[in-house]
Amino acid sequence: MNLKEESKTTRFIATLVMSFLIIGTFFSSNVFAEELETEAVNAIGVTYRTHIQNEGWAQGWMSNGQLSGSEGKSYRLEGIEIKLTGAVPAGLGIEYRTHVQNKGWEQKWAANGGFSGSEGEGLRLEGIQIRLTGASAAEYTVKYRTHIQNEGWAQGWVSDGALAGSEGKSLRLEAIEITIEKLPAVATSEPASVVTTPPPPTTPVNQGVSVKDFGAKGDGVTNDTAAIQNAINDASSKNVTLTIPAGTYVVTSQLEVKNNTRISGYGATLYMAPQPSAVANILWSNPASYISNVTLEGLTLQSQNTIAGADYYANSMISNVQGMFFQGISNLTIKDVSMDSMYVGLKMGQSGSSRNQGVTVSNLKIDKTGMPIQISGTNNLTMTDSILNANDGGTKWLHAAYIRGDKSNFLFRNVEFNNAPGGGIAVAGNEKFPTPPDHIVFENCRVKNSVVGMHINTGANNVTVKGLTITGSGLGFKIADANSLTISDVNISGAKPTTTDIGAFSIGNSYQASISNVTVDSTGMAGALYWFIGEVKDTTISGMNVTNVNKIPLISASSTSKTTNVVVENSSFQYSSIDKYGIGFRGVGSQAVLRNNTFTNSGASYSYLIYNPEGTQVQVSNNSYSGFQRLNSSSDFSVATNNFNLLTAKVY
């Protein structure tokens, strides 16, 4: 072969090889692209949304490991919906159930986008379980983690039906992240699916300085007072966070918080021994210096009730230790704090003429304390998701929450007020304060085992109650010398009568009140459903649903009372037994209207329900009744028209 022919042959072979390479590359690219496309088509994911306190569903749907909920806001999750996305294999599903405050675990699992939790009840989610269902479930795993009150993300990731969150701790879930992963194939040469490693759990960031840097031991023995105070002074001056690591720190005198004090003490207990004589504070602000920007979170304040109480605290054991006493402070945040065995838990008062301003309290838990909170001289306070348990014993002057004078614009939402020898809640002015409480709001709160559910008196003005459950009280509401009240969506049950405070409502010298949508189970109740004492003006009662009334009046207005423009309407009252009059306005000159109500008696028929003496002006119209021979007594002075007897089907 000559040189020219050899050159042609070489070029031909090179061209042929290049063609094969191009064809091979083309087919390889198509196969790889098809594999990628198939993998993308076959991928499944998960999407979820949460109902968030104050925000509802506004955040919308999150997916594949994104955060749903919030961090740093102390907002509870109240409900959740979860569903699978992408190419979901036939029969593969997802189901889940939640542990709900006051209710425990839901009996039925929600599935495939269904709702789990509660909506409109103000109840927190405390735990969740999520699992896959169906024939293909064994090929996938669902992983999830929750941001837990006080603990953050520390619990880490769990999977396939395990508990994320907690039971029995009363800790809210604040956020959740969920992922779906395909498990590696078993006994096959095909490459395993890529497993996404979840990000490591986060823990509270310790910024600034630690009390350990100043010699605090936290061993439950060493007196750490000076070390902690020095640390507070240093951190406040630098405007950084002071960390108090887990441990028990003994303090023997009050710790003064300063401007820009920020303390993070998750797991830390500040312990002060019972004081034999004068009351001492654990945390305190100097009223001579108005301070701002204070944050206290994660701490436990503790003492022991070993001293016999006197005066207001008679018949109880006390510690003479107050948790916090602040006078002259603004922009105060108290979060995730617990107190045990305090004389007063959180006490606030103004400094001279300067009121406290801008106080936010969340997840405050106080136990075995003479008076959990006592607040005056403060504007703009919000407390949420808290439990205030008073101590056993004491006198009627001790309340779970005492909201005193010189204050305005308070909001309590989802707070419990329990075990008080006085009122679970007391909103009351005082001769010491120039102005009474004004614009105080309670939403979705609870009172348990307190002698009086709620006091509203001594000039209290513009008080709103929207959602309150009272159980185990002798008297539901005690209202005196109060104005502009709105009370709605209330449930009263489990009455425990005392010698003096009995019934559902006692109202005296009150003006402009609206009471609506109140449910009362009168079982065990004594006295009267409603007492009218003194002068009562411009009061409307509507939407009452009262059951199990046993031998007590529905309305008892004393001979010294005088009612003006009092209306009772659109309500239902059910007697189980009656042996005397049920409604009587006895004060001369009293005016009232009873209309569009239903009165029934399931016990032995009684002669009449209503008796109003001469000198009163009561209109009784458009009511229905049964179990009474007459609606009005034969000697009643009411003006009765168009009332319907349910048994005889006659109008009188």
Secondary structure, 3 states (H helix, E strand, C coil): CCHHHHHHHHHHHHHHHHHHHHHHHHHHHHHHHHHHHHHHHHCEEEEEEEEECCCECCCCCEECCCCEECCCCCCCEEEEEEEEEECCCCCCEEEEEEEECCCEECCCCEECCCEEECCCCCCCEEEEEEEEECCCHHHEEEEEEEEECCCECCCCCEECCCCEECCCCCCCEEEEEEEEEECCCCCCCCCCCCCCCCCCCCCCCCCCEEHHHHCCCCEEEEECHHHHHHHHHHHHHHCCEEECCCEEEECCCCEECCCCCEEECCCEEEECCCCCCCCEEEEECCCCCCEEEEEEECCEEECCCCEECCHHHCCCEECCEEEEEEECEEEEEEECCEEECCCEEEEEECECCECEEEEEEECCEEEEECEEEEECCEEEEEEEEEEEEECCCCCCCCCCEEECCCEEEEEEEEEEEECCCCEEEEEECCCCCCCCCEEEEEEEEEEECCCEEEEEECCCEEEEEEEEEEECCCEEEEEEEEEEEEEEEEEEECCCCCCCCCEEEEEEEEEEEEEEEEEEECCCCCCCCEEEEEEEEEEEEECCEEEEEECCCCEEECCCCEEEEEEEECCEEEEEECCCCCEEECCCCCEEEEECCEEEECCCCECCCECCCCCCEEEEECCEEECECCCECCCCCCEEECCEECCCCEEC
